[in-house]
Amino acid sequence: MVKTAAVMAGIRRIPKIKPSFSGPAGELRVACEFLKRGYQIAKPLVEREREEPDLVLMCPKRGCNLFIPIQVKTFQNGTRMGRTVRGPTKKKIEEDPFLSLAIYHVQTDVIWFFCGMEGLKDAYDKTQGSKAFGNLDSEGEVSFNFQNGRNEKLEDWCTLNSKFDEQMSSFCQSLEDFNNLKGEL
């Protein structure tokens, strides 16, 4: 099992926060995680829809920034314990293949990060079994189930996982390759 920062610091329980503050708290925690890892991050000034990005991650490559929109979902014990965390719709993911999803669990201080359409599809297919991403209708939501703040099948997407920085580097490279290809057309 991956040890969280809270467990390593000797904190046994992080108190529940008010539901109205859990969204902004999750956005701040995700932003801090990426800042700690050396990425630049921005908060859009206006959020019009539920599926608009909460944060924008900037991957510096060759003198310019590549922008990755991130939707952040937060859950905590007592409010979503053993329930589903709803992500973006299949239509939204296909419209913006670089839209990423971060899920933050308050009590364990764990963040799962799904890089773009491929990361979301892979994680969804791994956890949903027969109801694969390709079988969702266009308005179907990509969602993940958690029991007591955990989902063993999503360990590969946990930011505490040693492979996380490698996955982010690969994702930024694929975004750069896509932008270069788009510029050549």
N, C-alpha and C positions, 0 to 999 in steps of 0.2 A: 504494500500500500504506500502511496505517495504521502509524505508528511507535509502538512500545510505550515505556513509561516506561523500561524497562531499556535499550533501544536508544538513547534520547535521553540517558541518563545515561552512555553509553559502555560499558555492560556487554555483553559479547558472549555470555556463556553463564551461565545460572543453573544451579547444580549440581542434580543429581537428589536428591530427599529420600526418606527411607525410606517405603515404601508405607503403613505404619501411621500415618504422620504426614501423609500427603498430604490426607486428608479434612479434619482439623481446620485444616491450613494453608490450604486452599481456603476454608473457612468464614471464617477470620480475614481473608483477603485480600478476599473479597466484602464482609464487614462494613466493613472499612476504606474500600473504594471508596464505599460508600453514606454513611458518616460524613463522608468528604471532600466529598461533594456536598450535605451539609446534612440528610440524612435521619437519623431515629432508628432504631436496630436493636436487636433483642433476641435472645437465644438461649434457646429453650425448655429447661426444666430436665430434661425426660424425653423420650427418643426411644424409642418402642415398636416401630415398624415401619420398614422400609426406606424407605417412602414418606412418613413423617411429615416435617414441615418441619424443616430444619436451622436456619433463621433466620426471624425475623418482622420485616418492614419496616413502620415506622409512618409514614404520610403524614399530617401535620397538616392538617386542614381544618376551618374554622369552629369552633375551640375543642375539637375532639375528635380522636382518632387513628383512622385507618382502618388495619386490619391486613392485611398481605399476607404469606401464608406463602411461604417460599422453600425449595426443595430445591436443595442445592449438590452438584455433581459436579466432581471434580478429576481431571485426567489429566496425565501427563508423558511425555516421550520415553523410550523404552525399555520402558515398561510398557503403553502403549496407543497407540503410534505406528502410525498407519494403521488404527486399529481404531474400533469404535463406542463412543460414550458413551451409556449407557442412562439414560433419564429415567423419569418416572412413567408408569403405565399409562393407557390411554384412559379406563377406568372412574374412576380417581382424579381425572383432569383434569375429567371431566364432573360428578363429585360436588362438586368445589370449583373453580368457574370462575376464581377469583383465584389459585389455586396457580401460582406462578412457578418457573422453573428458571434457575439460574445455573451456567454451566460455566466452570471456571478451568483454564487451561493454565499449568503451573509455569514451564517454560523461557522462554516468550515473555511471561509476565506479562499475558496477555490474558484478559478476562472477557467472555463472551457472556451476555446476560440476556434471557429470554423472558417477557414480561409476560402472565400469566394464560393462560386457555384460547385466546383469539384469537391471542396472540403465538406460543404453542406450535404451534397448528394452521397458521398462516401459514408459520412457519419449516419445519415438518415437510413440508408440501405442497411448498414451494419446493425442498427438498433431495431428496425421495424420488421425485418424478416421478409415475409411474403408481400407486404405492401410497400414495394420499392418506389423510389422517387419518380421513375418513369410512369408508374401507374396512377399517380396523383392527378386529379383534375386541375385545371389552371388556377382555381381559387383555393385549392387544398393547401393547408399550412404545413410547413416542415416543423415538426414538434418533437420534443424529446422528453422521456419519462425519467424521473428521479425518485429514488426511495431514500429517505433520510439524507438528502443532499448528495447522493452518490448515484453513479451509473457506471458500472464496471466496464461496459462496452465502449465507453467514451474516453478511456484513459489516454489514448493516443492524442487526443485533442486538448488535454489538460495543460495549462501553461506551466505547471510544475514539472511536467515531463521533460526529460533531458533532450528529446528530439524537437521540442517546440521551436527553438531558435533556428534550427536547420529547416523546418517546415516554413517558417516565416521568410527566410532568405530565398528559398525556392519559389515561394508564392510571389515575392517582389520581383524575382527574375522573370517569372512567367508574365507578370504585368508589364514589365519593361519590353519583353519580346513582343507582346501583343501591341503595345504602343508603337514600336518600331515597324512592325508589319503594317499597321494601319497607316502610318506615315508614308510607306512606300506605295500604297495603292492610289 
